[in-house]
């Protein structure tokens, strides 16, 4: 409880400092005189929330990132598995992938404009490219790092190629794949905002840049807060999904909280003073983990 | 079909205790579960760049329990993986019932030393896997897998993930998984090698007990001479990249035979030839 109080106090302190610096027009080396105050931003936010445009921007950006990211997840995992499992695929695709990979996705804006008939598809393409490579690379590593025993076990049960793929390779590589997905969702969020700023019509990034060009500074900050919150929400979604799907991973004892413990049929009765503390104790640890991601 | 005691080999009838497990729990409907003959003729085994065993001649008759002993790195695992079909022979013939072994197949189950259970599947789901591969309907395979887990004493652990149970329990689950699909041969690669002595003796008894009634041919690799002499009808001695000797074991799977003079002599013999 005290930890939550601390966190609230921390945020409140930061906001208070901001309000103080801006409302007093502090102009030392850093210049806060042009900066909107917290109250200005909050007022602008409330106005935006009441209007339609804000929600259109929001759904536009979310549609773009979800489409691009899902495409990247599916194709990234598929390509990663293919390259890791097939020498032919590695020889054919490897060199191309390695050359394209270092190009920042946002630098592909000209390519997107040339290739795609509409801006919308271009933005999705850039979002896709941003997430594709982290997913591909982590999938490739995860598949290559699989211990051979699992596959051999399934082969000696008479399992074929698809059975091995579905029962060994994909579930076994999942922890690594989710590493790539977590990185990918972060990068593609950055890229969707940047692409919207450059070439978008509607979308949170477009709106933020638009507000800047018309000197609506509180609006810019509304956009930034929105970007932050949406980015956090999308990352957390991926993270939680990953945790849920890789719950089988052996973890150090404090991480699996209430979920796994009560089902343990160990007669843990001899220490009644300790056992009630066990499910509650680790809670803050996990909560802290989630805030770090 | 019946996989209960009437199909079992007479060679091991004298040792195995009657098991109270349901007869329907073993094997898969429609496949007669019985032993298979495994033959190696002038076979050279290993990886192409490094042959581990040269010129092996070995015939394992159906239903026999053959144990293989030898120092580390002598090619025990290579022999087993070749019989499983995971590793092609470099030369010579490797056959099952007279047909060459071309690859892994469900009727030759392999039991690994450790960590071969899929860690994301519960013990029950692990035992179900070979049945699922054979196409058994869900309800049926669940029932069979549960019966097998009960037979190896893991009924109350069925829903646990492998890393939540002990090493001995994992090996018992692996044994259940290997036998659930009703294999005709069970190839075991030091399955109890990582267990402490007491657990190991218990596992040997359990193995004898659950093999009872399956009639499967067993090739059991170990580095423990006592284990080899307890379990095997015959024992194969490997060393220095070749098959050194094949010896008949007097009174196999009889704990009381430990002090039998013939067994003691054989044990001394085996230890002597392994130390060369």
Interface residues (C-beta under 8 A of the other chain):
Chain A: X147 X149 X150 X152 X153 X154 X155 X156 X157 X158 X159 X163 X167 X168 X171 X172 X174 X246 X248 X249 X250 X263 X264 X265
Chain B: X81 X84 X85 X86 X103 X104 X105 X106 X108 X109 X110 X112 X115 X116 X117 X118 X119 X120 X121 X129 X130 X133 X134 X156 X159 X161 X163 X164 X181 X187
